[in-house]
């Protein structure tokens, strides 16, 4: 089914930077009306000013997606302002790198609350409205290639993205007859602030050498998917490679991941930062002032 973007209403979470911000601007270029949400109010104001300077229609709602009431308020305000929701982009997310046995369950739950439950809350609030619309709607859940392949020191993040993948697949089948398309997107490394803002409890500096897919190009893929919804999209080269090898030789990928752990542990012990003790850097898990949506 080919869908029209012009004149439709799009709700985007995690819109204060990176993928979310670029996606909002790309939808505006396609003449959609956008509702942008995030925790950083100043960033939201700046985005609104930029969109309005381009002649776009926009509503900003400050929201922490881990809070169900705030998400319900976001969807309610979008419907109150524009009367409908045609596309929902669940993009808000936080990252954390930590050894599972040294990570607090509070932090683990926080990652699940933002990355997984935030999307569930938004869908729960938006789906009834989409069902009322003759054209239905599109739900786009931004997962990660780590929602298809687990990685060491990423138990919480991978768990949240695997959960989002399963939720998307089940919801897609359930809503298909309601003219509501559900897509899961599985990117690799994207040029966003998450690499700097993720909570780092490994006790060492995390490498930042991977080539990254531009967030602006990611935004184009999301908008294109709103036009021509696909069940899932794996992108870009790094994600495609991981997905391919994980399908054809999962055991080898397991061994490679497992063998990397002793080397990482050695680097952690050698780090002058750690002194053999894990860092307690909380990144943007809780603090909106350092949020990097």
C-alpha positions in Angstrom: 0.0 0.0 0.0 1.4 3.4 -1.1 0.7 6.1 1.4 0.6 9.9 1.1 2.8 11.9 3.4 1.7 15.5 2.5 -0.8 16.8 5.0 -0.6 13.8 7.4 0.3 14.0 11.1 3.5 12.4 12.4 4.4 11.8 16.0 8.2 11.4 16.7 9.7 10.5 20.0 13.4 11.2 20.9 13.2 14.2 18.5 15.7 16.5 20.2 18.8 15.3 18.3 20.1 12.6 15.9 17.7 10.4 14.1 14.6 11.9 15.7 15.5 15.5 14.8 16.5 14.7 11.3 13.4 12.6 10.8 11.2 15.5 11.9 12.9 17.8 9.4 12.6 15.2 6.6 8.8 14.8 7.2 8.4 18.6 7.2 10.2 18.7 3.8 7.5 16.2 2.6 4.8 18.6 3.9 3.7 16.6 6.9 2.6 18.1 10.2 4.9 16.9 13.0 4.5 16.4 16.7 8.0 16.2 18.3 8.7 14.9 21.8 11.8 14.7 24.0 13.1 15.5 27.4 15.2 18.6 26.6 12.9 21.6 26.4 15.5 24.0 24.9 16.2 21.6 22.1 12.5 21.2 21.4 12.1 25.0 21.2 15.0 25.2 18.8 13.6 22.5 16.6 10.2 24.2 16.6 11.7 27.5 15.6 13.6 25.8 12.7 10.5 24.0 11.5 8.3 27.1 11.6 11.0 29.1 9.8 10.6 26.6 6.9 6.8 27.1 7.0 6.1 23.8 8.7 3.4 22.9 11.2 4.7 21.6 14.4 3.7 20.8 18.0 6.4 20.1 20.7 5.5 18.1 23.8 8.1 17.6 26.5 7.9 13.9 27.5 9.9 11.1 29.1 8.7 8.0 27.3 9.4 5.9 30.3 6.4 7.5 32.0 3.2 6.2 30.7 1.1 9.2 31.7 3.5 11.5 29.8 3.3 9.4 26.7 -0.5 9.3 26.9 -0.5 13.1 27.2 1.8 13.3 24.1 -0.7 11.3 22.0 -3.7 13.2 23.4 -2.2 16.6 22.6 -1.3 15.4 19.1 -4.9 14.3 18.5 -6.3 17.5 20.1 -4.1 19.7 17.9 -4.3 17.9 14.5 -7.3 15.5 14.9 -5.4 12.3 13.8 -2.2 10.4 13.9 -1.1 8.9 10.6 2.5 7.9 11.5 4.1 7.1 14.8 7.9 6.9 15.0 9.1 5.3 18.2 12.7 6.5 18.2 13.5 7.5 21.8 16.3 5.4 23.2 19.2 5.3 25.7 22.3 3.1 25.8 24.4 1.5 28.4 27.6 -0.5 28.4 28.2 -2.6 31.5 29.1 -6.1 32.8 25.8 -7.8 33.7 27.0 -9.0 37.1 28.1 -5.5 38.0 25.1 -3.6 36.6 22.3 -2.5 38.8 18.8 -3.9 38.1 17.6 -0.3 38.4 19.7 0.7 35.4 18.7 -2.4 33.5 15.0 -1.6 34.1 15.5 2.0 33.1 16.9 0.9 29.7 13.9 -1.4 29.2 11.5 1.4 30.3 12.8 3.9 27.7 13.7 1.6 24.7 10.9 -0.9 25.0 8.0 0.2 27.3 8.2 3.8 25.8 7.2 2.3 22.4 4.5 0.1 24.0 3.0 3.0 25.8 2.9 5.1 22.6 1.4 2.3 20.5 -1.2 1.6 23.2 -2.3 5.2 23.1 -2.1 5.7 19.4 -3.6 2.5 18.0 -7.2 3.3 19.0 -7.0 6.6 17.1 -5.5 4.9 14.0 -8.3 2.3 14.1 -10.9 5.1 13.8 -9.2 6.4 10.7 -10.3 5.1 7.3 -6.6 5.1 6.2 -5.4 3.4 9.3 -1.8 4.4 10.0 1.9 3.5 10.1 3.9 2.6 13.2 7.7 2.7 12.8 9.7 1.2 15.7 13.4 2.0 15.6 15.2 -1.0 17.0 18.9 -1.9 16.3 20.9 -4.6 14.7 21.6 -5.5 18.4 17.9 -6.4 18.4 18.9 -9.3 16.1 22.3 -10.2 17.5 23.3 -9.9 21.1 26.7 -8.5 22.2 28.7 -8.7 25.4 28.4 -5.8 27.8 25.1 -4.8 26.2 22.7 -7.1 28.0 20.2 -4.4 28.9 20.3 -2.6 25.5 20.1 -5.8 23.5 17.2 -7.1 25.7 15.3 -3.9 25.0 15.8 -4.0 21.3 15.1 -7.8 21.0 11.8 -7.1 23.0 11.0 -4.3 20.6 11.6 -6.6 17.6 9.2 -9.3 19.0 6.6 -6.7 19.9 6.7 -5.2 16.4 6.4 -8.6 14.7 3.4 -9.6 16.8 1.7 -6.2 16.6 2.2 -6.2 12.8 0.2 -9.4 12.4 -2.5 -8.3 14.8 -3.1 -5.0 13.1 -2.7 -5.9 9.5 -6.4 -6.2 8.8 -7.0 -2.8 10.4 -4.9 -1.0 7.7 -2.2 -0.3 10.2 1.3 -1.1 9.1 4.0 -1.9 11.6 7.7 -1.6 10.7 10.8 -2.4 12.7 14.0 -0.8 11.6 17.4 -2.3 12.5 20.2 0.1 11.9 23.9 -0.4 12.7 26.0 2.5 13.9 24.3 5.8 13.1 25.8 9.2 13.5 24.0 10.3 16.7 24.9 11.4 20.2 24.2 8.0 21.7 27.8 7.0 21.6 28.8 9.9 23.8 25.7 9.9 26.0 25.4 6.2 26.7 26.0 5.2 30.3 29.5 3.6 30.4 30.1 1.3 33.4 32.9 -0.8 31.8 35.7 1.1 33.5 37.4 2.0 30.2 37.0 4.4 27.3 34.7 2.9 24.7 36.1 3.0 21.1 34.5 5.4 18.7 36.1 4.3 15.5 33.2 2.6 13.6 32.1 4.4 10.4 28.6 5.7 11.1 25.6 6.0 8.8 24.5 9.7 8.6 21.3 10.4 10.7 20.0 12.5 7.8 20.1 9.5 5.5 18.5 7.3 8.2 15.7 9.9 8.3 15.1 9.6 4.6 14.8 5.8 5.0 12.2 6.3 7.7 10.1 8.7 5.6 10.3 6.4 2.6 9.1 3.6 4.8 6.2 5.7 5.9 5.3 6.0 2.2 5.9 2.3 1.3 5.8 0.4 4.6 7.9 -2.7 4.9 7.8 -5.3 7.6 11.4 -4.7 8.5 14.4 -2.8 7.3 18.0 -3.7 8.0 20.6 -1.0 7.3 23.4 -0.1 6.6 26.5 -2.1 5.5 27.6 -3.0 9.1 24.1 -4.1 10.1 23.6 -6.1 6.8 26.9 -7.9 7.4 26.1 -8.7 11.0 22.6 -9.9 10.1 24.0 -12.1 7.2 26.7 -13.8 9.2 24.4 -14.3 12.2 22.0 -16.2 9.9 24.5 -18.3 8.0 27.0 -19.0 10.8 25.6 -18.0 14.2 28.0 -20.4 16.0 31.0 -18.6 14.6 29.6 -15.2 15.5 29.0 -16.5 19.0 32.6 -17.6 19.3 33.9 -14.3 18.0 31.8 -12.4 20.5 32.8 -14.7 23.3 36.5 -14.6 22.5 36.4 -10.8 22.5 35.5 -10.7 26.2 38.9 -11.6 27.6 40.6 -9.0 25.5 38.1 -6.3 26.5 38.5 -7.4 30.2 42.3 -7.1 29.8 41.9 -3.6 28.3 39.6 -2.7 31.2 42.1 -3.8 33.8 44.8 -1.9 32.1 42.8 1.3 31.9 44.1 4.0 34.2 40.5 5.1 34.7 39.2 1.9 36.2 41.9 0.7 38.6 40.1 -2.6 38.1 36.9 -1.1 39.3 33.9 -0.4 37.1 33.0 3.1 36.2 29.6 4.3 37.4 29.0 6.8 34.6 25.2 7.1 34.3 25.2 8.9 30.9 21.7 10.0 30.0 19.8 7.2 31.6 18.1 9.6 34.1 19.4 13.1 33.7 17.4 15.1 31.2 20.1 17.8 31.2 22.5 15.4 29.4 19.8 13.6 27.4 20.9 12.7 23.9 17.7 11.5 22.3 
